[in-house]
Amino acid sequence: MKLLRVGTAGAERPALLDAEGILRDLSGIVDDIDGALLADEGALGRVRAAAEAGELPALDAAGLRTGPPLGRIGKVVCIGLNYHDHARETGVEPPAEPVIFFKAADTVVGPHDTVLVPRGSAKTDWEVELAVVIGRTARYLESAEEGLAHVAGYAVAHDVSEREFQIERGGTWDKGKNCETFNPLGPWLVTAEEVPDPQRLSLKLWVNGELKQDGTTAEQIFPVGEVVRYVSQFMTLYPGDVINTGTPAGVAMGQPEPKPYLRAGDVVELEIDGLGRQRQELKDA
């Protein structure tokens, strides 16, 4: 299933995109697309049954904003340097263990919402990423297979980053990762049964129409199941938590000087096979 949330920010309603590309209203069946729904097999079964029976009313999508496909996100866990080609372009050795950092849940915005260039920023960068959404409580998992079994679905994430704040201003990466609007998510939450192999997905990103990133999740150093297993050794993952699993080569930081960092007025578009497409215009904060 392709689950999404539509409407004005803070007042989104749950919806489903059917096989014919028609937007269907879920508000008569569920309150929201969130961790509580993902953990409730009965509620998900009712959604599937209603969709298959053609019982869901159509929504007029014209002019309707697409919000993040997941509400009430608990935490956003991010994996750094998780692609062989990205490690090469940034001149670092692949990590022996996954690099973990966090984004606050309030950085998450809709897939077509405006992205704000922070005040004083000279190095705002782009990063297309596969986002993993947790559907079952995960703690101390023992195998990558168990990790995959705890995934409810997948989405496109844009891990926007400010590299000066991240690298040159001291402390951890968090300064460059938690600026307002720095995690567009969506358009859909695609349930796990529609993504039989998350290591065979193409990821692409364009800036002002120019292709910048053209990668594949086959390049991941730590695949999805192992990422979930590993993270569960250090924290409990709950339904509705999100893991951004890293970005392939092609970020601005990896380009020759002068590096083409983002500015107000730029347009970024990104997509992942089967998970949909995003488009954001950048404006000054």
N, C-alpha and C positions, 0 to 999 in steps of 0.2 A: 504494500500500500504506500501511497504518497500522501503523507499527512502534512497539513500546513495550517497557518493561522493568518487570518485576514482582517483588516480594519485599521482604525487609527491606533497609534501607539498607546499602549496601556489598556485598550479596549478591544483587542483582537478576539475573533470568534473562531472556533475550530472548524476545519474544512478538510475535504479529501479531493484529490485530483483523480478522476476515474480513468479507465483505459482509453476512453475516447477524447481525453483532454478536457472534459467538462468539470467545472468546479462544483462540488457538492457540499451542502451544509450539514455539519455534524452536531450543531448546537442542540438539536432535539434528543441526542443520544448521550453526549458527553459534555462536561463543562469546559474542558480545555484539553489541549495536547500537552501533557506534562508527565512528570515522573510517576504520579499516582496512576495515571492511565496506563503507562507503559508497563507497570508492575502488575496490572490487573488483567490477567488473561481472559477473564469473562467479559470485561468491557471491550477489550480488543476484538474478541470473538463476535460481539454484537455489532461492532462497526463493520467487520468483514462481512457478516451475514446481511446486514442492511445494504451494503454496497453491492454485493452479488445479486441480491433480490431486486435491485433497482428502486429501493425505497427512499433514497436520499434526495431531497429537493435540490434543484439546481440553484446556484448563486450567480447573479450578474457580476462578472468579473471586471466590467468596464470601470476604470477609474478607481478600482479597489486596491488599496495598499496591501502588499504582502509583508507581514511581520516576520519575526523569527519563528521557526516552526515549532519551537519548544518554549513553554512558559515556566516560570518559577524554577529556573535553573539553579541547582545547588552550588556547583563549582565548575570552573573551566580549568582543567589541567592541560598543560601544553608540553609537548615533547620537542626539544631543540635538537638541531643537527641530526635529523633522522633519515637523511637521504645521502647515499654515497656521493652522488654528483654535486649536491649542495655543499658537503664537507670539502670536496675538491676545489670548488670555485672560491670558497672562503679561506682556503689554505690551512685547514686544520685537520688533524688526524680524526678519523671516525671514533666516537666515544666508545669506551669499553662497556658502559652501561647507559641506559637512556638518561638524557638530561631533562630534568623536570623543572618547570616554572608554572606560575599561575597567572590567569587573567581574572579579574573580578567579573562576576556575572553581569554587572551593569555596563560592561563594555559591549555587550551583545545588542545588535540592532538588526533591522530587517535587511534582506539581500539587496534592496535597491535604495536604501536610505542614504542620505548624505554622509560622507566621511569627513570629519573635521581635521584639518592640519593644525597641530597644537601651536600655541603661541611660542615663538622663539625657535620653531623647528626648522632645521635645514636638511634633515636626513630622514624624512618619512618614506618608508619602504613598503613594498607589497609582498604578500606571501599567500599563494593559494594552498589550501590544506584540506585533507580528508578529516572530517569531524566524526567521532564515534560517540553515540549516545547510549548510556548505560540503561539497561532494563531490569536488572536484578542486582540485589545487594552483593557486592564482591569484596571479600576480605581473604587474604592469604590463599589466593588461588594457586593450584599446583602445576598447571600446564597451560600452554597456549590454547589448547582446545577448550579448556574451561573458560579462558578469557573470551574467546569468540562466543561461547554459549551465553555469556552475560551481556552481550551487545543487543540492544533493541533495534538499532538502525543507524543510518549514516546520513551525513549532510555535507554540503559545501561550506567551508569556513574561509574567511579572509583574515589572516592573522596580521593585521596592519601593525607596523613596528616603527618606532623612531630610534634610529641607530645611535645617534649621539647620546640621547638620554639613556639608551640601553647599555652602551659600552664605555662611553667616555666620561660619564658623570658620577662614577663611583658606585659601590654597593652591588646589588643584584640586578638582573635584567628587568625587574618589575617596572622601573620608571619609564622604560621605552615601550612597554607592552600594555599599559593600563590606561592610556589616554582615552578620552571620551570618543565613542563610536568605533573603537579599534577592533571590533570582532563582528562584522556582518556575518549572519548565519542563514542558511536556507538556499533556495526557496522552500524546499521540502525536507521532511524527515522521511527517508525511504526505509521501510522496515527491512530487517536483516534477511528475510527469505528472498527478497528481490536482488540481493547482492551476494551471490553464492561464494564469490572469491574476491575479498577486498584487496588482494594483492595483484589484481589485473585491471586496475582502473587508470584511465588517462586523465591527467590534470593539465589545464591550460589557463593562461592569464595573458590579457592584452592591456596595454596602456596606450590610450589615444589611438586604438586600432592596430597597434604594432604588437605582434606576438612576442612576449618576453619569457614566459615559462611554458615549457612543453615537456612534461614529464610523465612518469608512471609510478604507481605505488609498488611496482616490482623492484624499484630502487631503494625501498625503505631498508634501513639497517636493522631496525627492530620491527617486525611485522605487527599487524593490529592485535592479534591474539596475545603475542608476547608482551606488547605494551600494556594491555589490560592486566595481564598476570603480574607483571613487574610493579605497576603502580599499586596494585592491591596489597603488596608487601609493606607499603609505607603509609597507606591511608585506606579507609573504607570508602568504596565507591557505592553511591546510592542511585536508584532509578532517577533519571533526569540529570545526572552529572554528564558533562561533556569532556571528551579528550580530543584536543587538536593534535594530530599525529605527525606534524612536521611538513616542511615544504621542499620541493625539488629545486634544482638549479635554475638560475635566471633572475634572482633578485637583484635590485639596484646595487646593493652592497658588493656583489660579486662582479660588477661591470668595471671596465677600465675608467680611469679619470678622464673627464669629469663625470662622476657617477650620476645617472639620470634620476635622482630622487624626485618624489612626487611634490607637486605644487598645486595650489588652488587653481581650479579650472580644468585639471586633468580628469580624464574618465578612465576608470579601471573596469574591465569585464573579466569574469572568470567562470570556469565550468569544470565539472567532473562528469565522466561517463555515467549516464543514467540518474544523476543526482541533481541536475538542473544547472541554471546559469544565473549569475549575479551581474549587476551593473551599478557602479557608484560614481557620482560626481564628487569631487573634492572641493571644499570651501575652507577659508580660514576660520579658525575658532574665534 
